[in-house]
């Protein structure tokens, strides 16, 4: 059943399955559904067994994706990633519909708040105050070919992503806006051979609106071939490094430490 309909290593390969939280091959959702369908006309006792199996699978699935970061103890893991990949996507609602803007952010000094700005021509800022919003940060993902594995597998992608939920407020103080723009400019100009220093006049500052997002919850998902054997992971790391995905290859190596 697993090999034909759900060919993922935890359902088909003992060696790969041993390295997961399950410790051995487990039945796939497709397999459970087939059993449930077959037993749907059977006794209540048999159906109760299937229901328990499904609940157990749902529980273990919740342990795998996504990984929820405890803000007090583990924010030092997620927030440096945000700083390194600070061009994010901000999602809120405008007139009852989802609205998205891609924009750079910086973190405040104690890393409890995301700060950015909109052009006033962007309608997203007009209704964003006091909304709970979602800011997504994700470095470039990359494709993983099953040809890279020593054991059977399926095509997939490796990636890292951090989702920040928080309460949003706006600000329009010229002094605060200028400080934000100076900090943003310095952040990215500092790596240039001859960093520029800009001055922002009243007209420029009047064309934007600042936002602050108090971080309430962080969800972190690092999909880095954790379900594969050590040999398969080593092969994926080599292939990604050869395909100009050095950052993703390094993340996989770091995940093994």
PETABEL-V181127 format. One record per backbone hydrogen bond with DSSP energy under -1.0 kcal/mol. NH is the residue of the N-H (numbers start at 0). CO is the residue of the C=O. If there is no record, write none. Layout:
# PETABEL-V181127
NH&CO ; NH&CO
This chain:
# PETABEL-V181127
4&0 ; 5&1 ; 7&5 ; 10&7 ; 12&8 ; 16&12 ; 17&13 ; 19&16 ; 25&9 ; 31&27 ; 32&28 ; 33&29 ; 34&30 ; 35&31 ; 36&32 ; 37&33 ; 38&34 ; 41&38 ; 46&42 ; 47&43 ; 48&44 ; 49&45 ; 50&46 ; 51&47 ; 52&48 ; 53&49 ; 54&50 ; 55&51 ; 56&52 ; 57&53 ; 58&54 ; 59&55 ; 60&56 ; 61&57 ; 63&60 ; 64&60 ; 66&219 ; 68&217 ; 73&69 ; 76&73 ; 77&73 ; 78&74 ; 81&77 ; 82&78 ; 83&79 ; 84&80 ; 87&85 ; 87&102 ; 88&135 ; 89&100 ; 90&133 ; 91&98 ; 93&96 ; 96&93 ; 98&91 ; 100&89 ; 102&87 ; 104&85 ; 105&114 ; 107&112 ; 110&107 ; 113&212 ; 114&105 ; 115&210 ; 117&208 ; 119&206 ; 121&118 ; 124&121 ; 129&167 ; 130&127 ; 132&165 ; 133&90 ; 134&163 ; 135&88 ; 136&161 ; 141&157 ; 143&155 ; 147&144 ; 148&145 ; 155&143 ; 157&141 ; 158&222 ; 160&220 ; 161&136 ; 162&218 ; 163&134 ; 164&216 ; 165&132 ; 166&213 ; 167&130 ; 168&211 ; 170&209 ; 176&172 ; 177&173 ; 178&174 ; 179&175 ; 180&176 ; 181&177 ; 182&178 ; 183&179 ; 184&180 ; 185&181 ; 186&182 ; 187&183 ; 188&184 ; 189&185 ; 191&188 ; 204&200 ; 205&201 ; 206&203 ; 207&204 ; 208&117 ; 209&170 ; 210&115 ; 211&168 ; 212&113 ; 213&166 ; 214&111 ; 215&164 ; 216&164 ; 218&162 ; 219&66 ; 220&160 ; 222&158 ; 227&224 ; 232&228 ; 233&229 ; 234&230 ; 235&231 ; 236&232 ; 237&233 ; 238&234 ; 239&235 ; 240&236 ; 241&237 ; 243&240 ; 244&239 ; 248&244 ; 249&245 ; 250&246 ; 251&247 ; 252&248 ; 253&249 ; 254&250 ; 255&252 ; 256&253
